[in-house]
């Protein structure tokens, strides 16, 4: 008899979802369970899986919002089970039969155990510390799982401590072609990710001025250095371009709106381009800075204000490496 499935609902933005799926692939193999991914279009990522990535080879994706008009999305999301209590209602039983008949009524809703297990994180916590703590908390929630029952996990973090496998990240042809066209240009560049649009901690701790100071410090030592800049702020890019000129470059896409398919496709292209640089200088606590480092096996360091602002990346105090390659 086949083992019951591990159902995963990755949530939040693009990098968060990629990170969660990458770890769930490893965890599913460790547990000997088939992986089923429930992909939802919502305000954080209004895009279907198949608009971004080719069909995976080792797990199944339920793109259950595919074809649903935006005006009906709230109703579909409200019906889809997200808790043990909701799953027992008649509408959810109907939805399971229509969208995922193999999603059993009897399963362990691990997601309900996660929030209570997460320790408090002070603002000074950096990304690697935060990730390690969440992985431990989630691993503790998974440990007592009943092997005879399916499991449902909803998270934006890695769900196990065994690593992450990004081998499923195979972009659709249009995105793959955009990335391939930039590969030669990116060779030798330092990747720079500046998050300024919607991440309060990144905006507070990793301002554009800190990046500019670090870039100028590197140029003072290595005048030939070039930087590939990925940012959600046109003003940030214009500030760097005015100061550094041709030493900075970017992917000149036409849409940065995460509420549009084109905007999210451009974001995935930028993420993959960052993975092709030599190292990444990123924003405090932003997964979009760290996931490309894991995909490309690159060192990622956060650029922050305060005591570290004047130190060129590579010096102590700027954060920890993302660690490992995509398959680690």
C-alpha positions in Angstrom: 0.0 0.0 0.0 1.3 3.4 -1.0 2.3 5.7 1.9 -0.2 8.6 2.6 0.8 11.9 1.1 2.5 15.0 2.5 0.2 17.9 1.4 2.0 21.2 1.3 0.5 24.6 0.9 3.3 27.1 0.4 2.3 30.7 1.3 3.5 34.3 1.0 5.7 35.5 -1.8 7.7 33.9 -4.6 11.0 33.2 -2.8 9.2 31.9 0.3 7.2 29.5 -1.7 10.2 28.2 -3.7 12.1 27.7 -0.4 9.2 25.8 1.2 8.7 23.5 -1.7 12.5 22.8 -2.0 12.6 21.7 1.6 9.4 19.7 1.3 10.8 17.7 -1.5 13.7 16.6 0.8 11.3 16.0 3.7 8.9 13.9 1.6 11.7 11.7 0.4 13.0 11.3 4.0 9.5 10.3 5.2 8.8 8.1 2.2 5.7 10.0 1.3 4.5 11.4 -2.1 4.4 15.2 -2.1 1.3 17.1 -3.2 1.6 20.9 -3.5 -1.5 23.0 -3.1 -0.7 26.3 -5.0 -3.0 29.2 -4.4 -3.2 32.6 -6.1 -3.6 35.4 -3.6 -2.6 39.0 -2.8 0.9 37.9 -2.0 1.4 36.1 -5.3 -1.3 36.5 -7.9 0.1 33.9 -10.3 -0.4 30.2 -11.0 2.4 27.7 -10.7 2.3 26.8 -14.4 2.8 30.5 -15.4 6.2 30.3 -13.7 7.6 26.8 -13.8 7.4 23.6 -15.9 5.5 20.7 -14.4 7.6 19.0 -11.7 8.8 15.4 -12.2 8.7 14.1 -8.6 5.6 15.8 -7.1 2.1 16.9 -8.1 0.9 20.5 -8.1 -2.8 21.3 -7.6 -3.1 24.7 -9.3 -6.6 25.0 -7.9 -7.1 28.7 -8.7 -6.2 28.2 -12.4 -8.9 29.8 -14.5 -10.8 31.3 -11.6 -11.7 35.0 -12.2 -10.1 37.4 -9.8 -13.5 38.4 -8.4 -14.2 34.8 -7.4 -10.8 34.1 -5.8 -11.8 35.1 -2.3 -14.6 32.6 -2.4 -12.4 29.7 -3.6 -9.7 30.6 -1.0 -12.4 30.7 1.7 -13.7 27.2 0.8 -10.3 25.5 0.6 -9.5 23.8 3.9 -6.8 25.5 5.9 -7.6 23.9 9.3 -8.9 20.8 10.9 -12.2 22.5 11.8 -12.8 23.8 8.2 -12.0 20.5 6.6 -14.9 18.8 8.3 -17.5 21.2 6.8 -19.8 20.2 3.9 -18.4 22.8 1.5 -14.9 21.5 2.0 -15.9 17.9 1.5 -17.5 19.0 -1.8 -14.4 20.9 -2.8 -12.1 18.0 -2.1 -14.2 15.8 -4.3 -14.0 18.3 -7.2 -10.4 19.6 -6.9 -8.4 16.9 -5.1 -10.4 13.8 -4.5 -7.4 12.1 -2.9 -7.1 14.7 -0.2 -8.4 12.7 2.7 -10.6 13.9 5.5 -8.4 12.2 8.0 -5.1 13.9 8.1 -2.8 15.7 10.5 -3.0 19.5 10.3 0.6 20.2 11.2 0.2 23.9 10.2 -2.0 24.4 13.3 1.0 23.5 15.5 3.6 25.7 13.8 2.8 29.3 15.0 2.7 28.3 18.7 6.2 26.7 18.4 8.0 29.6 16.8 10.1 31.5 19.4 10.0 35.3 19.6 12.6 36.9 17.3 14.2 40.2 18.2 14.7 42.7 15.4 18.5 42.1 15.5 18.0 38.4 14.5 19.5 37.8 11.1 18.1 35.5 8.4 20.2 32.4 9.0 19.4 32.5 12.8 15.7 32.9 12.1 15.7 30.1 9.5 17.5 27.7 11.8 15.0 28.4 14.6 12.0 27.9 12.4 13.4 24.7 11.0 13.8 23.3 14.5 10.3 24.3 15.5 8.7 22.8 12.4 10.8 19.6 12.7 9.5 19.2 16.3 5.9 19.5 14.9 6.6 16.9 12.3 8.3 14.4 14.6 5.2 12.7 16.1 3.5 12.3 12.8 1.3 9.3 12.4 2.7 7.2 9.5 -0.7 5.9 8.6 -2.3 9.4 8.2 -1.8 12.0 5.5 -0.1 15.3 6.6 -1.0 18.8 5.8 1.6 21.5 6.3 1.2 25.2 5.4 4.3 27.3 5.8 6.5 30.0 4.2 9.7 28.5 5.8 11.6 25.3 5.3 9.7 22.5 6.8 12.7 20.3 7.8 16.3 20.3 8.8 17.5 18.0 6.1 18.1 20.7 3.5 16.5 21.9 0.3 16.5 20.7 -3.3 15.7 23.4 -5.9 16.0 21.0 -8.8 12.3 21.6 -9.6 12.9 25.2 -10.4 12.7 24.9 -14.2 11.3 28.1 -15.6 8.8 28.3 -18.4 10.5 29.0 -21.8 9.9 32.8 -21.8 11.6 33.2 -18.4 14.4 30.7 -19.2 15.2 32.7 -22.4 15.3 36.0 -20.6 17.7 34.5 -18.0 19.9 32.9 -20.7 20.2 36.2 -22.6 21.8 37.8 -19.5 24.1 34.9 -18.5 27.2 36.3 -20.2 26.6 39.8 -18.9 26.2 38.5 -15.3 29.5 36.6 -15.3 31.8 38.2 -12.7 29.1 40.5 -11.3 28.2 40.9 -7.7 24.5 40.4 -7.2 22.8 43.1 -5.2 19.2 42.8 -3.9 17.6 45.9 -2.4 14.1 45.4 -1.0 12.3 48.7 -0.5 8.7 48.1 -1.5 6.9 46.1 1.2 9.3 44.6 3.8 9.5 46.8 6.8 12.6 45.2 8.4 14.5 45.3 5.1 13.6 48.9 4.6 14.6 49.9 8.1 17.9 47.9 8.4 19.1 47.8 4.7 18.6 51.3 3.2 19.9 52.2 -0.2 22.6 54.4 1.4 24.1 51.3 3.1 24.3 49.5 -0.2 25.9 52.5 -1.9 28.5 52.8 0.8 29.4 49.2 0.5 29.6 49.3 -3.3 31.8 52.4 -3.2 34.1 50.6 -0.7 34.5 47.6 -3.0 35.1 49.9 -6.0 37.8 51.7 -4.0 39.6 48.3 -3.7 38.6 46.8 -7.1 37.7 49.5 -9.6 36.6 47.0 -12.2 33.8 45.5 -10.1 30.4 45.4 -11.7 27.1 45.0 -9.8 23.8 43.4 -11.0 21.1 45.2 -9.1 17.6 43.6 -8.5 15.3 46.0 -6.7 11.6 46.7 -6.4 12.3 50.4 -6.2 12.9 52.4 -9.4 14.1 55.3 -7.2 16.7 53.0 -5.6 18.1 52.0 -9.0 18.2 55.6 -10.2 20.1 56.6 -7.1 22.7 53.9 -7.6 23.0 54.6 -11.4 23.5 58.3 -10.8 26.3 57.6 -8.3 28.0 54.6 -10.0 27.1 54.9 -13.7 28.0 51.9 -15.9 29.3 49.9 -13.0 25.7 48.9 -12.1 23.3 47.1 -14.4 19.8 45.6 -14.1 17.2 43.5 -15.9 15.1 46.1 -17.7 11.7 44.5 -17.4 8.5 46.3 -18.0 6.4 45.2 -15.0 7.3 45.1 -11.3 3.7 44.6 -10.0 3.5 41.4 -7.9 -0.3 41.5 -8.5 0.3 40.6 -12.2 1.5 37.5 -13.9 4.0 39.5 -15.9 5.4 41.2 -12.8 5.9 37.9 -11.0 7.5 36.3 -14.1 10.0 39.2 -14.1 10.7 38.7 -10.4 11.5 35.0 -11.0 13.8 36.0 -13.9 15.6 38.4 -11.6 15.8 35.8 -8.8 17.5 33.3 -11.2 19.8 36.0 -12.6 21.0 36.7 -9.0 21.8 33.1 -8.7 24.2 33.4 -11.7 26.4 36.1 -10.0 29.5 35.5 -7.9 28.1 36.5 -4.5 25.0 38.2 -3.3 24.7 41.3 -1.1 21.1 41.3 0.2 18.5 43.0 2.3 17.9 42.2 6.0 15.6 39.2 6.5 14.5 39.1 2.8 14.1 35.5 1.4 14.5 37.0 -2.1 18.2 37.7 -1.1 18.9 34.2 0.2 17.0 31.8 -2.1 19.0 32.7 -5.2 22.2 32.1 -3.1 20.9 28.6 -2.3 20.0 27.9 -5.9 23.5 29.1 -7.1 25.5 27.9 -4.1 26.6 31.4 -3.4 27.6 33.3 -0.3 24.9 35.8 0.8 25.5 38.6 3.2 23.1 41.2 4.5 24.0 44.8 4.0 22.8 46.7 7.1 23.2 50.1 8.7 24.9 50.7 12.1 28.2 49.1 13.0 28.4 47.1 9.7 27.5 49.9 7.3 31.0 51.0 6.5 32.5 47.5 6.2 32.9 46.0 2.7 31.0 42.7 2.4 33.3 39.9 3.4 34.2 41.5 6.7 32.9 40.1 10.0 29.5 41.3 11.1 27.6 41.5 7.8 25.6 38.3 8.3 26.2 34.7 7.5 26.5 32.7 4.3 23.3 31.2 3.0 25.2 28.0 3.0 25.3 25.0 0.7 24.3 24.5 -2.8 20.8 24.0 -4.1 20.9 20.3 -3.4 22.4 20.5 0.1 
